[in-house]
Every structure is written in structure tokens, then in C-alpha cells.
């Protein structure tokens, strides 16, 4: 047997460790080179790591939620076992199945000590079953243990249909009539309590979000500023441009106008387009404007980046915003597309409410929050008129952005949005 030890590779940008999200294989599986092996989470994205060699998986290191250092052992392979079908444990020598399901011809309890027999596939160890990342996410969101789901796919892989059947069976059971309560009250059983409480591990992207939000709120003295903006003229311009757009052009939302206006406003307030390097105690003002677009995904909040937004015209800006946010949602975004922003824009769209207090995306010093656009009665030239209004709720690092400068930036942004033609007039 020739053993290959696979160590966690450098995933880029100075990464020193990564978190196990889910194993896509289990010990005993036979893989081909480049077949998906494991999903690892860095502080920027979830990365799928392929098998470096063809062979049988002997061991894997870590369970979902465990952090593995770069250069530490991730998995070992028997590279002489390459004749089995990918993802199967065929042609394994005796004793090679210590961590895989026992075959019918060799009962686990007869072939191994009882202590080992329970390690093959235990309830709660969903990382040792075969399922796609989408199936794993759906099961986790539903609070269903994948290890309890029988798989009908190749090599016991759990298909979406298997998961749906399991969820339907669980729901049917939950709706079944309950037996009459006993005459004497008794404490609720642990099984009943377990059904009432869903335990969700804080791992992967969700752990990164929790850590970064906590650090930002803890270390940055946030100063929030809210300003209302009359976007009636902007709304009319947007409607006209969409109605007269060439075939196939990207539809314009409010967001590209807001980003384009922000780029112009930052020319007057460059202190808001900056990073704070805490280790060097240095504020780094950037000439280029790389705008982060806070994006809700199935995994949580991500911030894909529109690079050099100051160099893009309106429709190119809209197309790039759509591209990077779509990539963040479908997990195709590259690491460099999820880092390097110099200022962030966050919006909940129609859910935007009246005001919000966004948390700064470290190491930036400002974040621009966009609230919902609604029609309201306003006093215009001494008369009541219906106007389309939107609030901007933004936060600043008060250590480096004074209140007057924060208010000045937002008021400059407001003036541009209220007179949208000025966004495109070169100074």
C-alpha cells in the first residue's frame, strides 16, 4: 500500500487556516484525481477542494466546524487502490472499512469490536454520508440529520428526492394524532424536548459573519446619520432609461445610480473611502473606489466587490453589480471578488424600512445604507405634493470620520440623487 498524505493547501490572501464545512466523501471511498473531496470555509468564501490523487480515502481530519491549519494533515489516501468506481469502497483490502458502513456479507459486530462498530455511520454524523452541498444545506436548514436518511443514489448517495421523502415522513409524523395524556403529569421526555429545540451549529460562513460583526461592533465607535432624499426625478429618469434601453441591456435599479452618485461625492470626502490598518495605526485613503455590495445569500451576508466603480459608466456599473451579486448567491464568486472593497453599500430593497443602523464592514470606515423608496405627501413650494422619498441610513467610524464630514458626504449624495443629471456632468 502506498499512502499519500494530503495537507491543507494555502487558499490565498494569507489564509492561515480554514474551517471544515462538509466532507463530500468518507473513509473507504475510492476517488479519482480532482473529484470533490471537502468544502472548506475561509473568512471570504466556501471553497471546494478536490482530491489531489486517485485512490482510496483512508482517513479524514476534522468534522464540520473544526478549524484546520494550512499545512496540517487533511486526508490520507491509498494510491494503489484505483480500480474501484469513484465514490465507492469497492476492492478494499480486509480491515480497510473501519470507518465505513459494514457490508451485508460481513456484519460489523462480527468483524470488529463493538466500540468500532458504532463509528461507521452514527446519527448526528452527517459528514460521513454522501450528498451534494445543496442537499446538505437544505437538510441543515430543516434541522434534519442526514445520517438518518437512507440514500437511493449511487453508492448510497442521498438524492434530493430522498431528502424530500424524509422531510415529508417527518412532517406526517408530526401531524399524527397524539395519545391522550396520562392522568398523572410527568416531566416531558428528552425526545420530546429534542423535537422542540432545533440546534444549529454556527459554522462556515455564518461563523465568519458572527465573528466579523462582533469585532466591528466591539472595536469601532459607530456614528450613524440618517437623511431623507426626494428621488422623484431619479425615479422618472430611471423609468425613461429602462423604457428606451437597447434590447438586451441590463435593467436599471436605483442601486447603480446610488453607486455612481457615491463615487462623485467621495471626490469631495476622500476620508470616507478609506481603510484603518490597526496594526500600523494608519488610515489608508484609496484613490480608486471599490464598492462592496452587501448581498443576502442562502449562506448569510456576503459582500462582493465592484472594482474601480469610478471608471464604469452607468449601464456597465449596473451589469457589474448584477454579475458580482449573482456570483455571491450561486457560490461561483472568486475569493478576489469577495474582498478589497473600500466602502460598502447595503440595501434591503423593498424590505428596507424607514431607517437602519448598518454595521461597518471592517477595515472600512463608512457604510451607506439604503432604505425603502415610498411615496409620501411633502410640502413643495408651499403646497402639498406627493413625492417619492427614500432615506439613507449610514454609519461611520467616528475615530476617523468627523460628524460634519459624515453629514457632508450624505448631503452631497442627496443633492446628486435629487438632481440626477448632475451625476453625469463632468466637472
C-alpha positions in Angstrom: 0.0 0.0 0.0 1.3 3.5 -1.0 0.0 6.2 1.4 -0.4 9.8 0.2 -0.8 12.4 2.9 -2.7 15.5 1.7 -2.2 18.6 3.7 -4.4 21.7 3.6 -3.0 23.9 0.9 -2.6 27.7 1.0 -6.0 29.1 -0.1 -4.6 32.5 -0.9 -4.5 36.0 0.6 -2.5 35.0 3.6 -5.0 32.4 4.8 -3.5 30.5 7.8 -6.5 28.2 8.5 -9.9 27.1 7.1 -13.0 25.6 8.6 -14.4 22.3 7.6 -17.9 22.9 6.2 -18.7 19.4 4.9 -16.9 16.3 3.8 -18.1 15.1 0.4 -16.5 11.6 0.9 -15.9 9.2 3.7 -13.1 6.8 4.6 -13.2 3.8 2.3 -14.4 5.7 -0.8 -12.4 5.4 -4.0 -11.8 8.7 -5.8 -10.4 9.9 -9.0 -8.0 12.8 -9.1 -9.8 16.2 -9.0 -13.1 14.6 -7.7 -14.6 16.9 -5.0 -13.2 16.0 -1.6 -14.2 18.6 1.0 -15.8 22.0 1.4 -13.7 24.4 3.5 -14.6 27.9 4.6 -12.2 30.8 4.8 -13.0 34.3 6.0 -14.1 35.2 2.5 -15.9 32.2 0.9 -16.6 28.5 0.9 -14.0 26.7 -1.3 -14.5 23.2 -2.7 -11.2 21.3 -2.5 -10.7 18.4 -5.0 -8.8 15.2 -4.4 -5.1 15.6 -5.2 -4.7 12.0 -6.3 -6.6 8.9 -7.4 -7.0 6.3 -4.6 -9.0 5.1 -1.6 -9.6 7.6 1.3 -8.0 6.1 4.4 -8.6 9.0 6.9 -10.1 12.5 7.0 -9.2 15.1 9.6 -11.8 17.2 11.3 -15.6 17.3 11.4 -17.8 20.2 10.2 -17.0 23.2 12.3 -13.4 22.2 13.1 -10.6 24.6 12.0 -7.6 23.1 10.2 -4.3 25.0 9.9 -2.7 25.4 6.5 -0.1 22.7 6.1 -1.9 20.4 8.6 -3.0 16.9 7.5 -6.4 17.0 5.8 -6.7 13.4 4.4 -4.7 10.3 3.6 -5.1 8.1 0.5 -4.1 4.6 -0.5 -2.9 5.4 -4.1 -2.7 1.8 -5.1 -6.5 1.4 -4.8 -7.6 3.0 -8.0 -9.7 0.2 -9.6 -13.0 0.8 -7.8 -15.7 3.1 -9.1 -15.4 6.7 -7.9 -17.1 7.3 -4.6 -17.3 3.6 -3.7 -15.4 1.4 -1.3 -15.0 -1.5 -3.8 -11.9 -3.7 -3.8 -10.9 -2.7 -0.3 -8.5 -5.0 1.5 -9.5 -6.6 4.7 -9.8 -4.0 7.5 -10.0 -1.0 5.2 -13.6 -0.3 6.1 -13.1 0.6 9.7 -14.9 3.9 9.3 -17.3 3.0 6.5 -20.7 1.2 6.6 -20.4 -2.6 7.1 -21.2 -4.8 4.1 -24.1 -7.3 4.4 -21.7 -10.2 4.0 -19.5 -9.2 6.9 -21.6 -7.8 9.8 -19.8 -5.0 11.7 -20.4 -6.6 15.1 -18.7 -9.8 14.0 -15.8 -8.3 12.1 -14.9 -5.5 14.6 -15.1 -4.7 18.3 -18.4 -3.2 19.4 -16.7 0.2 20.1 -15.6 0.4 16.5 -18.9 -0.8 15.1 -20.6 2.5 16.2 -18.2 4.7 14.2 -19.4 3.6 10.7 -22.4 5.9 10.4 -23.9 7.2 13.5 -26.9 9.5 13.8 -25.6 13.1 14.1 -22.5 12.4 11.9 -24.0 13.7 8.6 -20.5 14.4 7.3 -20.0 10.7 6.8 -22.9 10.3 4.3 -22.8 11.1 0.6 -24.9 14.1 -0.5 -24.5 17.3 -2.6 -23.7 20.6 -0.9 -27.2 21.8 -1.8 -28.8 18.8 -0.2 -26.7 19.2 3.0 -27.7 22.9 3.3 -31.4 22.1 2.8 -31.2 19.3 5.5 -29.4 21.6 7.9 -31.9 24.4 7.4 -34.7 21.9 8.0 -33.0 20.5 11.1 -32.8 17.0 9.7 -29.9 14.6 10.4 -28.7 13.3 7.1 -27.3 10.3 8.7 -30.8 9.1 9.4 -31.8 9.4 5.7 -31.5 6.2 3.5 -29.9 7.1 0.2 -31.0 5.5 -3.1 -28.4 7.1 -5.3 -25.1 5.7 -6.5 -23.1 4.2 -3.5 -25.8 5.2 -1.1 -25.7 8.9 -2.1 -28.7 10.9 -0.7 -30.6 12.4 -3.6 -32.9 15.5 -3.3 -35.9 13.1 -3.7 -34.6 11.0 -0.7 -34.4 14.2 1.4 -37.9 15.3 0.4 -39.3 11.9 1.3 -37.6 12.0 4.7 -38.9 15.6 5.3 -42.5 14.5 4.2 -42.4 11.5 6.5 -41.2 13.7 9.5 -44.0 16.2 8.8 -46.6 13.5 8.5 -45.4 12.1 11.8 -45.6 15.5 13.5 -49.3 15.8 12.3 -50.2 12.3 13.6 -52.8 12.2 16.5 -51.2 12.2 19.9 -52.1 9.7 22.6 -54.2 11.0 25.5 -52.1 12.5 28.2 -51.5 10.3 31.3 -53.7 11.0 34.3 -50.6 11.9 36.3 -48.5 14.7 34.9 -44.9 13.7 34.3 -41.8 15.6 33.0 -41.5 15.8 29.3 -39.3 13.2 27.8 -35.8 14.1 26.4 -37.0 13.0 23.0 -39.9 15.5 23.1 -37.6 18.2 24.2 -35.2 17.5 21.4 -38.1 17.8 18.9 -39.0 21.3 20.4 -35.4 22.7 20.1 -33.5 22.9 16.9 -29.7 23.0 17.4 -27.9 24.8 14.6 -24.1 24.8 14.7 -22.6 28.2 14.0 -20.1 27.1 11.4 -18.9 28.1 7.9 -19.9 31.5 6.5 -22.3 32.0 9.5 -19.4 31.7 11.9 -17.3 34.2 9.9 -20.2 36.7 9.8 -20.7 36.4 13.6 -17.0 37.0 14.3 -16.7 39.9 11.9 -19.9 41.6 13.1 -18.9 41.2 16.7 -15.4 42.6 16.1 -16.7 45.5 14.2 -19.4 46.5 16.7 -16.9 46.0 19.6 -13.9 47.9 18.2 -15.5 50.7 16.1 -17.3 53.6 17.7 -20.2 53.8 15.1 -21.7 57.2 14.3 -25.0 56.8 12.3 -26.6 59.5 10.2 -30.0 59.4 8.5 -31.0 61.8 5.7 -34.2 61.7 3.6 -33.9 62.1 -0.2 -36.5 63.1 -2.7 -35.8 60.7 -5.6 -38.8 61.7 -7.7 -36.6 63.0 -10.5 -34.3 60.0 -10.2 -37.3 57.7 -10.5 -38.5 59.4 -13.6 -35.0 59.2 -15.2 -34.7 55.5 -14.3 -38.2 54.8 -15.8 -37.3 56.6 -19.0 -33.9 54.9 -19.4 -35.4 51.5 -18.9 -38.2 52.2 -21.4 -35.7 53.3 -24.1 -32.9 50.9 -23.3 -31.5 48.9 -26.2 -32.6 45.2 -26.5 -30.7 43.0 -24.0 -29.5 45.9 -21.8 -29.3 45.4 -18.1 -32.4 46.9 -16.4 -31.6 49.7 -14.1 -32.5 49.6 -10.4 -31.8 52.5 -8.1 -28.6 50.9 -6.9 -26.3 51.8 -9.9 -27.4 55.4 -9.7 -26.6 55.5 -6.0 -23.2 54.0 -6.5 -22.5 56.4 -9.4 -23.5 59.3 -7.2 -21.4 58.0 -4.3 -18.4 57.9 -6.5 -18.8 61.6 -7.3 -19.5 62.5 -3.7 -16.4 60.7 -2.5 -14.2 63.1 -4.6 -15.1 65.8 -2.0 -14.9 63.5 1.0 -11.9 61.1 0.4 -11.6 60.4 4.1 -14.7 58.1 3.8 -13.1 56.0 1.1 -10.5 54.5 3.4 -9.3 51.6 5.5 -7.9 51.7 9.0 -4.8 49.5 9.5 -5.0 48.8 13.2 -1.7 47.0 13.4 0.2 50.0 11.9 -2.2 52.6 13.3 -2.5 54.1 9.9 -5.5 55.3 7.8 -5.2 54.3 4.2 -7.1 56.6 1.8 -7.8 55.0 -1.6 -7.9 56.8 -4.9 -9.8 54.0 -6.7 -13.4 53.3 -5.4 -14.0 49.6 -4.9 -17.7 49.4 -3.8 -18.8 46.4 -1.7 -22.4 45.4 -2.3 -23.9 43.8 0.8 -25.8 40.8 -0.6 -28.1 38.3 1.2 -27.4 34.7 0.2 -28.6 31.3 1.4 -25.4 31.1 3.5 -25.7 34.5 5.0 -24.5 38.0 4.2 -21.6 38.3 1.7 -20.0 41.5 0.2 -19.0 41.0 -3.4 -17.0 43.9 -4.8 -17.4 46.2 -7.8 -13.9 47.1 -8.6 -13.0 50.5 -10.0 -16.6 51.7 -9.8 -15.3 55.2 -10.5 -14.3 54.1 -14.0 -17.6 52.5 -15.0 -20.4 54.1 -16.9 -24.0 53.6 -15.7 -25.0 50.5 -17.6 -21.6 48.9 -17.2 -21.9 49.6 -13.5 -25.4 48.0 -13.4 -24.2 44.9 -15.2 -21.2 44.5 -12.9 -23.4 44.9 -9.8 -25.7 42.2 -11.1 -22.8 39.9 -12.0 -21.0 40.0 -8.7 -24.1 39.7 -6.6 -25.3 36.7 -8.7 -21.9 35.1 -8.3 -22.1 35.6 -4.5 -25.5 33.9 -4.3 -24.7 30.9 -6.5 -21.3 30.5 -4.8 -19.3 31.0 -8.1 -17.6 34.2 -6.8 -13.8 34.0 -6.7 -12.0 35.0 -3.5 -10.8 38.2 -5.0 -14.4 39.2 -5.8 -15.3 38.9 -2.2 -12.6 41.2 -0.7 -10.9 44.5 -1.2 -13.8 46.9 -1.0 -13.1 50.4 0.1 -16.7 51.4 1.0 -19.8 49.3 1.2 -23.4 50.0 0.2 -26.1 47.9 1.9 -29.8 47.8 1.0 -32.8 45.6 1.9 -34.7 46.8 -1.2 -38.4 46.7 -0.6 -37.8 45.5 3.0 -35.6 48.5 3.7 -37.9 50.1 6.3 -37.7 53.7 7.4 -34.2 53.7 8.9 -31.5 51.3 9.9 -28.1 51.3 11.7 -25.7 49.3 9.5 -22.5 47.8 10.9 -19.3 48.9 9.2 -17.5 46.3 7.1 -14.0 46.3 8.6 -11.4 47.6 7.9 -13.5 50.3 6.0 -14.6 53.4 7.8 -18.0 54.0 6.2 -21.1 52.1 5.1 -24.0 53.6 3.1 -27.4 52.2 4.0 -30.3 52.5 1.5 -33.9 52.3 2.8 -37.2 51.6 1.0 -38.5 54.1 -1.6 -42.1 55.2 -0.9 -44.4 57.9 -2.0 -45.3 60.4 0.7 -47.0 63.8 1.0 -44.4 66.5 1.2 -44.5 70.3 1.2 -43.1 71.6 -2.0 -43.0 75.3 -2.7 -45.7 75.9 -0.1 -48.1 73.2 -1.4 -48.7 69.6 -0.5 -47.4 67.2 -3.2 -46.9 63.5 -3.5 -43.1 62.8 -3.8 -41.1 59.6 -3.9 -38.9 59.6 -0.8 -36.0 57.4 0.3 -33.9 57.5 3.5 -30.2 57.0 3.6 -29.1 55.5 6.9 -25.3 55.3 7.1 -22.6 54.6 9.7 -19.1 55.9 10.0 -16.0 55.1 12.1 -16.1 58.2 14.4 -12.4 57.8 15.2 -11.5 58.9 11.6 -14.7 60.5 10.2 -16.0 63.6 12.0 -19.7 64.2 12.2 -19.6 67.2 9.9 -17.8 65.2 7.2 -20.2 62.3 7.6 -23.2 64.6 7.2 -21.4 66.4 4.3 -20.9 63.2 2.4 -24.6 62.1 2.8 -25.9 65.6 1.9 -23.7 65.7 -1.2 -25.0 62.3 -2.1 -28.6 63.5 -1.5 -28.1 66.6 -3.8 -26.8 64.3 -6.6 -29.7 61.9 -6.3 -32.3 64.7 -6.2 -30.8 66.3 -9.3 -29.7 63.1 -11.1 -28.4 64.8 -14.3 -25.6 66.2 -12.2 -24.3 62.7 -11.6 -23.2 62.5 -15.2 -21.9 66.1 -15.7 -18.1 66.2 -15.7 -16.6 68.9 -13.5 
